Amino acid sequence: ASANDPANYTNRSPFPMIQVLREASITVALEKYPEPDEIPGDNIRFANQKGLAYMQALRASCLSAE
């Protein structure tokens, strides 16, 4: 992917973070999302549909919401 691909915004956080996942939480999530393997692809399609400017603005809004 190019550096300007909106999909680049689907796999990064505006802040460093540690994720703590509980097995029970994963079980509930998997029950609600019958095809969890599709989530990354759905996110990429959404980002590409919205475009680079939208994704940049969304990230900027997270950084300025202090």
SEDRENDO-767960 format. One line per field, with one value per residue: chain; x, y, z of N, C-alpha, C, CB in turn; residue in one letter. Coordinates in steps of 0.001 Angstrom, whole numbers, padded with zeros to 6 digits. Glycine has a CB too. Layout:
// SEDRENDO-767960
cadena	(A/...)
n_east	(X/...)
n_north	(Y/...)
n_up	(Z/...)
ca_east	(X/...)
ca_north	(Y/...)
ca_up	(Z/...)
c_east	(X/...)
c_north	(Y/...)
c_up	(Z/...)
cb_east	(X/...)
cb_north	(Y/...)
cb_up	(Z/...)
residuo	(A/...)
This chain:
// SEDRENDO-767960
cadena	(A/A/A/A/A/A/A/A/A/A/A/A/A/A/A/A/A/A/A/A/A/A/A/A/A/A/A/A/A/A/A/A/A/A/A/A/A/A/A/A/A/A/A/A/A/A/A/A/A/A/A/A/A/A/A/A/A/A/A/A/A/A/A/A/A/A)
n_east	(000842/000372/001894/-000071/-002442/-005719/-006410/-004278/-004840/-006374/-005093/-003715/-003096/-003841/-002482/000040/-000695/-001720/-003341/-005657/-007085/-009833/-010764/-013501/-014611/-013791/-015168/-017855/-017753/-017204/-019573/-021299/-020350/-020574/-018755/-015867/-013393/-013772/-013746/-011299/-011118/-013573/-013109/-011021/-012295/-014201/-012498/-011269/-013519/-014332/-012065/-008778/-008585/-010746/-010039/-007659/-008654/-010281/-008398/-006968/-008933/-009074/-006629/-006836/-008738/-008307)
n_north	(-001185/002275/005159/007031/005675/005329/003112/002626/003814/002096/000343/001442/003313/006499/006915/005363/002120/-000495/-003504/-005274/-008251/-010133/-013511/-014095/-011763/-011887/-014163/-013247/-011208/-012698/-014083/-012055/-011144/-012821/-013401/-012841/-012707/-011082/-008480/-006839/-006453/-005188/-002808/-001722/-001360/000542/002697/003247/003970/006311/007913/009538/012170/012262/010210/011240/013542/012377/011080/013347/014597/012916/013372/016002/016060/016453)
n_up	(000000/-000607/000973/001369/001562/002673/004194/005833/008210/009657/011307/013417/016399/017842/020152/022193/023398/025621/025272/027129/027093/027968/028248/028441/027412/024772/023959/024100/022188/019871/019661/018934/016522/013786/011754/012428/011185/009061/009938/009827/007001/006511/007909/006396/003916/004696/005417/002937/001492/002820/002537/002432/003543/005340/007156/008168/009417/011337/012950/013805/015314/017479/018661/019444/021372/024106)
ca_east	(000000/001121/001901/-001308/-003599/-006549/-006436/-003201/-005389/-007192/-004296/-002857/-003758/-003202/-001701/000532/-001610/-001641/-004685/-005865/-008268/-010286/-011337/-014962/-014926/-013601/-016285/-019036/-017542/-017329/-020995/-021976/-019809/-020499/-017600/-014858/-012273/-014131/-013647/-010233/-011498/-014638/-012482/-010265/-013278/-014746/-011479/-011118/-014746/-014316/-010959/-007647/-008862/-011636/-009285/-006734/-009447/-010715/-007228/-006679/-009944/-008696/-005468/-007171/-009832/-007732)
ca_north	(000000/003529/005890/007812/004786/005519/001871/002667/004320/001071/-000540/002202/004090/007805/006884/004030/001477/-001923/-004069/-006405/-008951/-011232/-014596/-013940/-010661/-012405/-015078/-012419/-010533/-013677/-014407/-010925/-010976/-014186/-013566/-011887/-012588/-010046/-007151/-006003/-006094/-004187/-001546/-001214/-000870/001782/003751/003596/004654/007648/008649/009937/013394/011897/009433/012168/014398/011549/010932/014656/014868/012131/014001/017322/015912/016304)
ca_up	(000000/-000623/002242/001447/001518/003861/004971/006826/009459/010316/012158/014319/017430/017997/021386/022548/024337/025904/025298/028021/026607/028811/027453/028424/026495/023409/023698/023833/020898/018789/019524/018300/015175/013266/010866/012926/010244/008090/010545/009226/005634/006609/008312/005237/002942/005252/005302/001527/001077/003407/001940/003245/004301/006448/008137/008814/010304/012451/013832/014392/016342/018662/019270/019996/022339/025450)
c_east	(000884/001023/000608/-002570/-004426/-006587/-005316/-003717/-006216/-006395/-003331/-003703/-003076/-002321/-001142/-000434/-001288/-003073/-004700/-007176/-008597/-010978/-012849/-015386/-014801/-014754/-017550/-018911/-017727/-018775/-021745/-021534/-019603/-019305/-016502/-013661/-012522/-013923/-012519/-010574/-012597/-014060/-011714/-011215/-013886/-013758/-011306/-012338/-014754/-013194/-009929/-007955/-009752/-010857/-008278/-007475/-009923/-009581/-006918/-007684/-009649/-007545/-005793/-008253/-009335/-008490)
c_north	(001245/004211/006678/006962/004984/004278/001818/003123/003278/000221/000228/003013/005445/007879/005476/003397/-000001/-002418/-005273/-007046/-010109/-012260/-014460/-012828/-011105/-013327/-014297/-011747/-011499/-014107/-013301/-010704/-012353/-014436/-012586/-011726/-011506/-008627/-006317/-005557/-005052/-002826/-000912/-000654/000457/002930/004187/004338/006101/008513/009129/011160/013098/011171/010314/013072/013621/011358/012247/014983/014082/012808/015323/017242/015741/017067)
c_up	(000000/000742/002445/001384/002792/004760/006009/008192/010210/011291/013054/015282/017528/019246/021595/023552/024504/025964/026234/027594/027536/027925/027358/027464/025044/023035/023341/022471/019740/018588/018780/016855/014572/012338/011290/012000/009202/008631/009944/007797/005603/006969/007157/004189/003410/005063/003856/001002/001587/002845/002958/004109/005511/007540/008874/009805/011527/013455/014534/015487/017616/019390/019923/021070/023757/026481)
cb_east	(-000956/000597/003101/-001340/-003154/-007960/-006331/-002079/-006235/-007831/-003525/-001912/-003733/-004260/-002569/001981/-003052/-000855/-005149/-005889/-008057/-011242/-010967/-015487/-014002/-012249/-016545/-019223/-016141/-016462/-021625/-021729/-018474/-021763/-018003/-014371/-012024/-015576/-013442/-008904/-011943/-015689/-011543/-009389/-014395/-015080/-010134/-010877/-015993/-014181/-011491/-006459/-009532/-012800/-008563/-006002/-010651/-011215/-005995/-006695/-011350/-008303/-004403/-007628/-010696/-006309)
cb_north	(000000/004468/006836/008819/003294/005888/000673/003600/005533/000179/-001519/003123/003351/008892/007320/004103/001645/-002228/-004473/-005968/-009457/-010728/-015954/-013640/-009461/-013159/-015980/-011355/-009909/-014898/-014632/-009670/-010164/-014506/-013336/-012324/-013922/-010220/-007281/-006777/-007320/-004611/-001774/-002331/-001922/001606/003266/002344/003893/007552/009822/010216/014448/011014/008263/013020/014984/010193/010456/015750/014521/010686/014202/018252/014736/016747)
cb_up	(001222/-001739/002299/000338/001366/003445/004042/006351/009185/009282/011305/013530/018793/018052/022604/023138/023871/027247/023870/029544/025165/029940/028053/029842/026758/023287/024926/024940/020838/019077/020907/019100/015190/012534/009369/014281/009550/007667/012040/009213/004875/007652/009498/004618/002722/006750/005865/000695/001596/004911/001183/002362/003394/005944/007453/007757/009549/011944/013029/013311/015820/018265/018250/018881/021970/025466)
residuo	(A/S/A/N/D/P/A/N/Y/T/N/R/S/P/F/P/M/I/Q/V/L/R/E/A/S/I/T/V/A/L/E/K/Y/P/E/P/D/E/I/P/G/D/N/I/R/F/A/N/Q/K/G/L/A/Y/M/Q/A/L/R/A/S/C/L/S/A/E)
